[in-house]
Amino acid sequence: MSNILTAQMRIHARPRQVIDRAEAEWIAEQVLADRGSYWVPVVVTLAPDRRRVDLQYGNGKAAGCDFLYDHVGRYAAAWLRGHNEGDESRDYISGPDPESHDAESRPCRYGFDEVRVTAPTGALPAPPPAGHGPAPSWQRLSDSTWRLAVEGHYVTGNDRADMEAGPVLREIVWNAPAMEVRPGGLVTPTTPAYHDSSFASLFPPELGALTGDGSASGEPIAQRVEFRWRGRVVHRVQQEYMEILDEWDWEHRSADGWDNCVDPGYLADDQRRVGRA
């Protein structure tokens, strides 16, 4: 079995044009070609204004940029986030020029604006220092659950492979519907995450003590940690039952999407697009 690559593609229509369902189906057909999607469910999400389309699919060896190379000029921009299971703690991003995806690929940063923790009161680390304004403080939600309003970012991996789905997938799931999640999984903007993906980097670094990524012992000081973006859980760390090993283990699950992507190049391109709307 080759390394499974989860690809997340975002394509923007040219000015005064739209990407309708028929065009989106054609894009999916061209990308999947005769090989289909490798272990990763196919998801196509059309923007309500039909100005862009998102495509999730799986590839065994590369990010599948052939479609973008073959259709330079057909679309205004194309962004690609890719995760290779051989490098589980990083996603890579490239764009918006279809001809620069290989040369400009870089680790993708994801943002959060809140952390929720299940832990004993005495285990909570000191909040990170404030950059501007008042320092953040832990707010009690229940006897053992705490909330910290803090902005930060991390680099991690977003594996969407589903080993129960099969190695060759062609059926399209449209517009990220409500989903059933098996035990241990996490809801994402596309399909559930079932695979461990720890942080390659985390800022503010003081938060690493919660998950064991920054503690002296390497052991977490919380029972459960949720990183959130505008209310949505984008990364979760907790004990998960590993059936194959018949034991519990401390596992990360990533549910990052385009909404909490804070790659500077992507954000700058997105802002220019908003300004032209």
C-alpha positions in Angstrom: 0.0 0.0 0.0 1.4 3.4 -1.0 1.3 6.3 1.4 -2.2 7.8 1.4 -2.3 11.4 0.5 -5.4 13.4 1.5 -5.8 16.4 -0.9 -8.1 19.4 -0.3 -8.4 21.5 -3.4 -10.1 24.9 -3.6 -10.8 26.4 -7.0 -12.0 30.0 -7.7 -14.0 31.0 -10.7 -12.8 33.7 -13.0 -14.5 37.2 -12.8 -18.1 37.2 -14.0 -18.1 33.4 -14.2 -19.5 30.7 -11.9 -18.8 27.1 -11.1 -22.1 25.2 -11.2 -22.8 21.6 -10.3 -22.1 20.4 -13.8 -18.7 22.1 -13.8 -17.9 20.7 -10.3 -18.8 17.2 -11.5 -16.5 17.6 -14.5 -13.7 18.8 -12.2 -14.1 15.7 -10.0 -14.2 13.4 -13.0 -11.0 14.9 -14.4 -9.2 14.7 -11.0 -10.2 11.2 -10.2 -9.7 10.0 -13.8 -9.4 6.2 -14.1 -7.8 5.7 -10.7 -10.5 7.0 -8.4 -9.8 8.3 -4.9 -7.4 6.2 -2.8 -8.9 5.4 0.6 -10.2 9.0 1.1 -14.0 9.7 0.6 -14.7 12.1 -2.3 -16.4 15.3 -1.1 -17.4 18.2 -3.3 -18.6 21.5 -1.7 -20.0 24.3 -3.8 -20.1 27.8 -2.4 -23.6 29.3 -2.2 -22.7 32.0 -4.7 -21.0 29.4 -7.0 -17.9 31.4 -7.1 -15.7 28.5 -5.8 -15.7 24.8 -5.3 -13.8 22.6 -2.8 -12.8 19.0 -3.6 -11.5 16.4 -1.2 -10.0 13.2 -2.6 -7.2 10.7 -2.0 -4.1 10.0 -4.0 -1.4 7.3 -3.5 1.7 9.2 -4.6 1.3 12.9 -5.3 -1.0 15.8 -4.7 -2.7 15.3 -8.1 -1.7 18.7 -9.6 -2.0 17.4 -13.2 -5.5 18.8 -13.5 -4.4 22.2 -12.5 -1.4 22.1 -14.9 -3.7 21.0 -17.7 -6.2 23.8 -17.2 -4.1 26.9 -16.4 -6.2 30.0 -17.2 -9.6 28.2 -16.9 -9.9 29.4 -13.3 -8.9 32.5 -11.4 -7.0 30.6 -8.7 -6.5 27.2 -7.2 -5.2 26.3 -3.7 -4.2 22.9 -2.5 -3.7 21.5 1.0 -2.1 18.1 1.1 -1.4 15.6 3.8 0.8 12.5 3.4 0.4 9.8 6.0 4.1 9.3 5.9 4.4 12.8 7.5 1.5 12.7 9.9 2.1 15.9 11.7 2.1 18.3 8.8 -0.2 19.5 6.0 1.4 21.4 3.1 -0.3 24.2 1.2 0.4 25.8 -2.2 -1.3 28.3 -4.5 -2.8 30.3 -6.0 -0.9 29.9 -9.3 -1.5 26.4 -10.7 2.0 26.4 -12.1 3.7 27.0 -8.7 2.3 24.2 -6.6 5.4 22.2 -6.4 7.9 25.1 -5.9 5.9 27.0 -3.3 4.6 24.1 -1.2 5.0 24.9 2.6 3.7 23.7 5.9 0.1 25.0 6.5 -0.8 26.9 9.6 -4.2 26.6 11.2 -5.7 29.1 13.7 -7.7 28.8 16.9 -9.3 31.4 19.2 -10.3 29.3 22.2 -9.1 26.3 24.2 -11.3 24.1 26.4 -9.8 21.8 28.9 -11.0 19.0 31.1 -8.5 18.9 34.0 -8.1 19.3 37.8 -7.9 23.0 38.8 -4.4 22.7 40.0 -3.2 21.2 36.7 -3.9 24.2 34.6 -0.8 26.0 33.3 -0.5 29.8 33.6 -2.1 31.5 30.6 0.3 32.7 27.9 1.3 36.4 28.1 -0.9 38.8 26.3 0.4 40.5 23.2 -1.9 43.4 23.4 -4.7 44.3 25.9 -5.6 42.4 29.1 -4.0 39.0 29.8 -6.2 36.0 29.2 -7.5 34.0 32.1 -9.0 30.6 32.6 -12.9 30.7 32.9 -14.6 27.8 34.8 -17.4 26.1 32.8 -18.0 23.3 35.2 -16.2 21.5 38.1 -13.5 20.1 35.8 -14.0 22.1 32.5 -12.2 25.3 31.7 -12.1 27.8 28.9 -9.3 30.1 27.7 -10.0 32.8 25.1 -6.6 32.9 23.3 -5.6 33.3 19.7 -2.9 31.0 18.3 -2.0 28.7 15.5 -0.4 25.3 14.9 0.9 23.0 12.2 -0.5 19.5 12.2 -1.8 16.9 9.8 -5.4 16.3 8.5 -5.7 12.7 7.4 -9.2 11.9 6.0 -8.5 8.3 5.0 -11.3 5.8 6.0 -10.0 2.3 6.0 -13.6 1.0 6.0 -14.4 2.9 2.8 -12.1 0.9 0.4 -9.1 1.7 -1.7 -10.9 3.0 -4.9 -13.7 5.5 -4.3 -15.8 7.4 -6.9 -19.1 8.2 -5.2 -19.3 12.0 -4.5 -20.6 13.3 -1.2 -22.0 16.7 -1.9 -21.8 19.8 0.3 -20.4 18.2 3.5 -23.7 16.9 5.0 -24.2 15.8 8.6 -22.2 12.7 9.2 -22.2 9.6 11.3 -18.9 9.2 13.2 -17.6 5.9 14.5 -16.1 5.8 18.0 -12.9 7.7 18.2 -13.7 9.9 15.2 -14.1 13.6 15.0 -16.5 15.6 12.9 -14.8 17.8 10.2 -16.0 20.1 7.4 -15.7 17.1 5.1 -15.6 13.5 6.5 -14.6 12.2 9.9 -11.0 12.1 11.2 -9.9 8.8 12.6 -6.1 9.0 12.6 -3.6 10.5 15.1 -1.9 13.7 14.0 0.1 15.5 16.7 1.4 19.1 16.5 4.5 19.8 14.5 4.4 23.3 16.1 2.1 25.2 18.5 1.8 28.8 19.4 1.6 30.0 22.1 4.1 27.3 23.2 2.8 27.5 26.8 -0.3 25.5 25.7 1.9 22.5 24.9 1.9 21.5 28.5 -1.8 20.7 28.2 -1.2 18.0 25.6 2.3 16.8 26.6 3.9 18.5 23.6 5.6 21.1 25.8 5.8 19.6 29.2 9.1 18.5 30.8 7.8 14.9 31.3 6.2 14.7 27.9 2.9 13.7 29.7 -0.3 15.6 29.3 -1.7 17.4 32.3 -5.3 17.3 31.1 -7.8 14.6 30.4 -9.2 16.3 27.3 -8.2 19.3 25.3 -10.2 21.0 22.5 -8.8 23.8 20.3 -11.7 25.8 18.8 -12.2 28.2 15.9 -15.3 30.4 16.1 -17.0 27.7 18.2 -16.0 24.8 16.0 -13.7 22.1 17.4 -10.7 22.0 15.1 -8.3 19.9 17.1 -9.0 17.4 19.9 -6.7 15.5 22.2 -7.9 12.8 24.6 -7.6 9.1 25.5 -8.9 6.9 22.7 -9.4 3.1 22.8 -7.1 1.4 20.3 -8.9 -1.8 19.4 -6.0 -3.4 17.5 -3.8 -3.0 20.7 -6.6 -3.5 23.2 -5.5 -0.4 25.1 -6.2 3.3 25.7 -3.8 5.8 24.2 -3.4 9.6 24.1 -4.5 10.6 20.6 -4.8 13.8 18.5 -7.6 14.3 16.0 -7.6 17.2 13.5 -10.6 18.8 11.9 -9.0 21.7 10.2 -10.5 23.3 7.1 -10.3 26.3 4.8 -12.2 28.3 7.4 -9.3 28.2 10.0 -6.4 28.1 7.5 -4.2 31.1 8.5 -1.4 30.7 5.9 -0.3 34.2 5.1 -0.3 33.8 1.4 -3.8 32.2 1.4 -5.2 34.9 3.6 -3.8 37.7 1.5 -5.2 36.1 -1.7 -8.6 35.6 0.1 -8.6 39.3 1.2 -7.9 40.5 -2.4 -10.8 38.4 -3.6 -13.1 39.9 -1.0 -12.0 43.4 -2.1 -12.8 42.6 -5.7 -16.3 41.2 -4.9 
